[in-house]
Amino acid sequence: MSCENPTAEADAIMPRKRKYDKSRTCVKCKENAGNVVVRHAVYCRACFIPQMTYKFRRSLEPYVNAKPDGPRRTALKPTGNLLVAFSGGLGSTVLLDLVNRCYVSPDPTLLTADGGRDHPRNERVWKRVHVCYVECCDVLLGTKDRTEEVKNLVEQIQGVEFISLRIQDAFDSSWWNSIFHEDSNGDVVVDLSDEMLPFVTTGSSTQTPLSAMKAYLASLPTPTALPTTLNNLIRVLLQHTALNTNSSHLLFGTSLTSLAVSLISNVSQGGGFHVKEEMQEEWFPDARLAKNSKIGSVRLIRPLKDISVKECGVWAWWSRLRVIGREEWTWPGAKPGIGRLTKDFIRGLETDYPSTVSTIVRTCGKLSPKGSTSGQCLLCQRPAQEGVQAWKARIAIRSHDDVALAGTSVPDPPGHALAPLLCYVCHTTLTSKGTRAAPALYPSHTSPSVGISVPLWASSYLLGSALHDESSDTGFVEPVAFSGGKRMSQEELRGAISEFILD
């Protein structure tokens, strides 16, 4: 006997869920027909535009004043100028348009009617506004230089100044000297074959900035490390540019969707300690670099963190904005990294379950890292968790020439080691090994045999500090006892446990 329902149609399909909850009428004005659906809520065009502006200002203005406040009661009085990070993508394009229409050349249609047009809240907030673009085409194969396109786009906006950088400026001593008036008196070369990352100081490097940059990227062990490294380099370049331009605020066009991708990706790579910084952070530069600056810190803000990529697209379409686009950071011939897989996952969630993306961001915003901070990481300039190296030394599987040494510890690592000065993410990015060897990032580029150079903000600190004498005064992570032996490779590890593996 068959258990099927004889009355059901053979080709019956599951009904598709409605895109909106109740009706096609705008949920704000309750009058106009809706033009866009945002997380099952319907908005008309007349209500969507002020809603976008409100979300933007709500995420930015409480943090403009030196002392952040909740619901703003006082006038906006920043301590410095404004720097807008521009990548050419959708988020940064919408951010630049909102900054222009709200603060640079106020749009009368976006101004609040309360108090009149001349109310103090409608006055210019930042005296100078800079837009900075970092070009990466020199180190990414198959990409083109978009500097002129970006420059022409930015120069159409009156009242902003354009700043162009290249990613290899992180290794360019002339750029460093031009902003901090500090001559580079040497170079720092790091040995990546040792997980403690010992370094030596040398004379002036004979490599060009581009060659040093390519050698640095070519030494990365996994495809996942490439976008992570580029993101960190760009962010720190922008932070130092903000310090040079006396900009107390640095804005990023990170949308709600991109922020969810960034949060999940960083946690997957061991960056859970930096969840708070992914949402918002305040960077305190080294006192030696900030001595000639009028600001004491740079506040990094993401004003689009409550605005999804769909809302950004609708705003760009209705505002007739030109989106130049940004290149994908990929490792040719390698499988997609964690960042790309996370992006595809979040985009799928946003399509099928729109509310889950905002839930991810809100949940991460409530998290606080466990453990204390031991200072700033030398590479990414973010807080470094205390005891990272001790924890990694305890969990690593190592081989010993003498079994009797397995339970003992050796003296502290040499003072000239970079590992104790890095956060977990940066150390893992430089030293972790994948299960499969990735193809060469630059087949025609020959990596130096002695080691690689580090970015200038790291070498400047290392050259200007006596680490072996003043380690207690550096504010960085203290060197820890390191268990002897060498780290086992994948082949050695598999051979050691082969009898326990089920075929």
Stockholm file with secondary structure:
# STOCKHOLM 1.0

chainA/1-503         MSCENPTAEADAIMPRKRKYDKSRTCVKCKENAGNVVVRHAVYCRACFIPQMTYKFRRSLEPYVNAKPDGPRRTALKPTGNLLVAFSGGLGSTVLLDLVNRCYVSPDPTLLTADGGRDHPRNERVWKRVHVCYVECCDVLLGTKDRTEEVKNLVEQIQGVEFISLRIQDAFDSSWWNSIFHEDSNGDVVVDLSDEMLPFVTTGSSTQTPLSAMKAYLASLPTPTALPTTLNNLIRVLLQHTALNTNSSHLLFGTSLTSLAVSLISNVSQGGGFHVKEEMQEEWFPDARLAKNSKIGSVRLIRPLKDISVKECGVWAWWSRLRVIGREEWTWPGAKPGIGRLTKDFIRGLETDYPSTVSTIVRTCGKLSPKGSTSGQCLLCQRPAQEGVQAWKARIAIRSHDDVALAGTSVPDPPGHALAPLLCYVCHTTLTSKGTRAAPALYPSHTSPSVGISVPLWASSYLLGSALHDESSDTGFVEPVAFSGGKRMSQEELRGAISEFILD
#=GR chainA/1-503 SS CCCSCTTSCTTCCCCCCCSSSSCSBCTTTSSSBCSEEETTEEECHHHHHHHHHHHHHHHHGGGTSSSCCSSCCSCCCCSSEEEEEECSSHHHHHHHHHHIIIIISCCGGGSCSTTCTTCGGGSCCCSCEEEEEEECTTTSTTCCCCHHHHHHHHTTSTTEEEEEEEGGGGGCHHHHHHHHCCCCCCEEEECTTSTTCBEEEESSCCSCHHHHHHHHHHTCSSTTHHHHHHHHHHHHHHHHHHHHTTEEEEECCCCHHHHHHHHHHHHHTTCGGGHHHHHCEEECCCHHHHTTCSCSCEEEECTTTTSCHHHHHHHHHHTTCCCCCCCCCCCTTSCCCHHHHHHHHHHHHHHHCHHHHHHHHHHHHTCCCSSCEEEECTTTCSEEETTHHHHHHHHCCEECSSGGGTTCBCCCCCSSBSGGGSCHHHHHHHHCCCSSCCCCSSTTCCCCSSCEECCHHHHHHHHHSCHHHHGGGSCSCCCCCCBSSEECCHHHHHHHTGGGCCC
#=GC SS_cons         CCCSCTTSCTTCCCCCCCSSSSCSBCTTTSSSBCSEEETTEEECHHHHHHHHHHHHHHHHGGGTSSSCCSSCCSCCCCSSEEEEEECSSHHHHHHHHHHIIIIISCCGGGSCSTTCTTCGGGSCCCSCEEEEEEECTTTSTTCCCCHHHHHHHHTTSTTEEEEEEEGGGGGCHHHHHHHHCCCCCCEEEECTTSTTCBEEEESSCCSCHHHHHHHHHHTCSSTTHHHHHHHHHHHHHHHHHHHHTTEEEEECCCCHHHHHHHHHHHHHTTCGGGHHHHHCEEECCCHHHHTTCSCSCEEEECTTTTSCHHHHHHHHHHTTCCCCCCCCCCCTTSCCCHHHHHHHHHHHHHHHCHHHHHHHHHHHHTCCCSSCEEEECTTTCSEEETTHHHHHHHHCCEECSSGGGTTCBCCCCCSSBSGGGSCHHHHHHHHCCCSSCCCCSSTTCCCCSSCEECCHHHHHHHHHSCHHHHGGGSCSCCCCCCBSSEECCHHHHHHHTGGGCCC
//
